[in-house]
Amino acid sequence: MIQLDVTIMGQAYRLACKKGEEKALQDAVDYLNSKVNQIR
């Protein structure tokens, strides 16, 4: 498993994913942050 440090809504998290899925996970985090920022 790969560990990826991300920030969601200003809060730091360490998430795990399978090797090769890092970009998909980062894309999902970026999408979530963009949607949250639209709501704010």
N, CA, C and O atoms as a GROMACS GRO file, in nm:
protein
  160
    1MET      N    1   0.084  -0.118   0.000
    1MET     CA    2   0.000   0.000   0.000
    1MET      C    3   0.089   0.125   0.000
    1MET      O    4   0.196   0.129   0.061
    2ILE      N    5   0.040   0.223  -0.069
    2ILE     CA    6   0.106   0.352  -0.077
    2ILE      C    7   0.033   0.448   0.017
    2ILE      O    8  -0.090   0.449   0.020
    3GLN      N    9   0.107   0.528   0.091
    3GLN     CA   10   0.046   0.630   0.176
    3GLN      C   11   0.063   0.765   0.110
    3GLN      O   12   0.171   0.800   0.063
    4LEU      N   13  -0.046   0.840   0.107
    4LEU     CA   14  -0.047   0.970   0.042
    4LEU      C   15  -0.096   1.074   0.142
    4LEU      O   16  -0.204   1.058   0.200
    5ASP      N   17  -0.019   1.179   0.162
    5ASP     CA   18  -0.061   1.288   0.250
    5ASP      C   19  -0.142   1.388   0.168
    5ASP      O   20  -0.094   1.439   0.066
    6VAL      N   21  -0.264   1.414   0.212
    6VAL     CA   22  -0.354   1.505   0.140
    6VAL      C   23  -0.414   1.604   0.239
    6VAL      O   24  -0.407   1.585   0.360
    7THR      N   25  -0.472   1.710   0.185
    7THR     CA   26  -0.542   1.808   0.266
    7THR      C   27  -0.684   1.818   0.214
    7THR      O   28  -0.707   1.846   0.096
    8ILE      N   29  -0.780   1.797   0.304
    8ILE     CA   30  -0.922   1.805   0.270
    8ILE      C   31  -0.984   1.908   0.363
    8ILE      O   32  -0.981   1.893   0.485
    9MET      N   33  -1.040   2.013   0.304
    9MET     CA   34  -1.104   2.120   0.381
    9MET      C   35  -1.008   2.178   0.485
    9MET      O   36  -1.049   2.210   0.597
   10GLY      N   37  -0.880   2.191   0.448
   10GLY     CA   38  -0.782   2.250   0.538
   10GLY      C   39  -0.726   2.156   0.643
   10GLY      O   40  -0.642   2.196   0.724
   11GLN      N   41  -0.772   2.033   0.645
   11GLN     CA   42  -0.728   1.935   0.744
   11GLN      C   43  -0.638   1.832   0.676
   11GLN      O   44  -0.673   1.779   0.570
   12ALA      N   45  -0.524   1.802   0.735
   12ALA     CA   46  -0.429   1.707   0.678
   12ALA      C   47  -0.470   1.564   0.712
   12ALA      O   48  -0.509   1.534   0.825
   13TYR      N   49  -0.461   1.477   0.612
   13TYR     CA   50  -0.492   1.335   0.629
   13TYR      C   51  -0.384   1.253   0.560
   13TYR      O   52  -0.324   1.298   0.462
   14ARG      N   53  -0.361   1.134   0.609
   14ARG     CA   54  -0.275   1.037   0.542
   14ARG      C   55  -0.367   0.923   0.497
   14ARG      O   56  -0.427   0.854   0.580
   15LEU      N   57  -0.377   0.906   0.366
   15LEU     CA   58  -0.464   0.804   0.309
   15LEU      C   59  -0.379   0.696   0.243
   15LEU      O   60  -0.266   0.722   0.202
   16ALA      N   61  -0.434   0.578   0.234
   16ALA     CA   62  -0.364   0.466   0.172
   16ALA      C   63  -0.436   0.424   0.045
   16ALA      O   64  -0.559   0.430   0.037
   17CYS      N   65  -0.358   0.382  -0.053
   17CYS     CA   66  -0.415   0.330  -0.177
   17CYS      C   67  -0.317   0.228  -0.235
   17CYS      O   68  -0.203   0.218  -0.191
   18LYS      N   69  -0.365   0.156  -0.333
   18LYS     CA   70  -0.278   0.059  -0.400
   18LYS      C   71  -0.180   0.132  -0.491
   18LYS      O   72  -0.208   0.243  -0.538
   19LYS      N   73  -0.067   0.069  -0.515
   19LYS     CA   74   0.032   0.127  -0.604
   19LYS      C   75  -0.031   0.150  -0.742
   19LYS      O   76  -0.099   0.062  -0.795
   20GLY      N   77  -0.009   0.267  -0.797
   20GLY     CA   78  -0.066   0.301  -0.927
   20GLY      C   79  -0.197   0.376  -0.918
   20GLY      O   80  -0.245   0.428  -1.019
   21GLU      N   81  -0.256   0.384  -0.799
   21GLU     CA   82  -0.383   0.454  -0.782
   21GLU      C   83  -0.366   0.593  -0.718
   21GLU      O   84  -0.464   0.658  -0.685
   22GLU      N   85  -0.242   0.636  -0.703
   22GLU     CA   86  -0.216   0.763  -0.636
   22GLU      C   87  -0.280   0.880  -0.710
   22GLU      O   88  -0.340   0.968  -0.648
   23LYS      N   89  -0.268   0.882  -0.842
   23LYS     CA   90  -0.325   0.993  -0.919
   23LYS      C   91  -0.476   0.996  -0.906
   23LYS      O   92  -0.534   1.104  -0.892
   24ALA      N   93  -0.541   0.882  -0.911
   24ALA     CA   94  -0.688   0.877  -0.898
   24ALA      C   95  -0.730   0.927  -0.761
   24ALA      O   96  -0.830   0.999  -0.749
   25LEU      N   97  -0.657   0.890  -0.658
   25LEU     CA   98  -0.690   0.936  -0.523
   25LEU      C   99  -0.669   1.087  -0.512
   25LEU      O  100  -0.754   1.157  -0.456
   26GLN      N  101  -0.558   1.137  -0.564
   26GLN     CA  102  -0.533   1.281  -0.559
   26GLN      C  103  -0.638   1.357  -0.640
   26GLN      O  104  -0.681   1.465  -0.599
   27ASP      N  105  -0.678   1.302  -0.754
   27ASP     CA  106  -0.784   1.366  -0.834
   27ASP      C  107  -0.915   1.371  -0.757
   27ASP      O  108  -0.986   1.471  -0.763
   28ALA      N  109  -0.947   1.265  -0.683
   28ALA     CA  110  -1.069   1.262  -0.603
   28ALA      C  111  -1.063   1.367  -0.491
   28ALA      O  112  -1.162   1.434  -0.464
   29VAL      N  113  -0.949   1.380  -0.428
   29VAL     CA  114  -0.931   1.480  -0.323
   29VAL      C  115  -0.946   1.621  -0.381
   29VAL      O  116  -1.012   1.706  -0.322
   30ASP      N  117  -0.885   1.644  -0.496
   30ASP     CA  118  -0.896   1.775  -0.561
   30ASP      C  119  -1.041   1.806  -0.597
   30ASP      O  120  -1.086   1.919  -0.580
   31TYR      N  121  -1.113   1.707  -0.647
   31TYR     CA  122  -1.255   1.724  -0.682
   31TYR      C  123  -1.337   1.758  -0.558
   31TYR      O  124  -1.418   1.850  -0.560
   32LEU      N  125  -1.315   1.684  -0.451
   32LEU     CA  126  -1.387   1.709  -0.326
   32LEU      C  127  -1.360   1.851  -0.275
   32LEU      O  128  -1.453   1.922  -0.237
   33ASN      N  129  -1.235   1.891  -0.274
   33ASN     CA  130  -1.201   2.025  -0.228
   33ASN      C  131  -1.265   2.132  -0.316
   33ASN      O  132  -1.309   2.235  -0.264
   34SER      N  133  -1.270   2.111  -0.446
   34SER     CA  134  -1.332   2.210  -0.534
   34SER      C  135  -1.481   2.222  -0.507
   34SER      O  136  -1.536   2.332  -0.509
   35LYS      N  137  -1.548   2.110  -0.481
   35LYS     CA  138  -1.692   2.113  -0.451
   35LYS      C  139  -1.718   2.181  -0.318
   35LYS      O  140  -1.814   2.258  -0.305
   36VAL      N  141  -1.636   2.154  -0.219
   36VAL     CA  142  -1.652   2.217  -0.088
   36VAL      C  143  -1.633   2.368  -0.100
   36VAL      O  144  -1.706   2.446  -0.040
   37ASN      N  145  -1.533   2.408  -0.179
   37ASN     CA  146  -1.508   2.552  -0.198
   37ASN      C  147  -1.624   2.620  -0.270
   37ASN      O  148  -1.650   2.737  -0.244
   38GLN      N  149  -1.693   2.550  -0.358
   38GLN     CA  150  -1.810   2.606  -0.426
   38GLN      C  151  -1.923   2.631  -0.327
   38GLN      O  152  -1.995   2.730  -0.339
   39ILE      N  153  -1.937   2.543  -0.230
   39ILE     CA  154  -2.044   2.554  -0.130
   39ILE      C  155  -2.015   2.669  -0.034
   39ILE      O  156  -2.106   2.742   0.005
   40ARG      N  157  -1.890   2.686   0.003
   40ARG     CA  158  -1.851   2.791   0.097
   40ARG      C  159  -1.878   2.921   0.034
   40ARG      O  160  -1.852   3.025   0.095
   0.00000   0.00000   0.00000
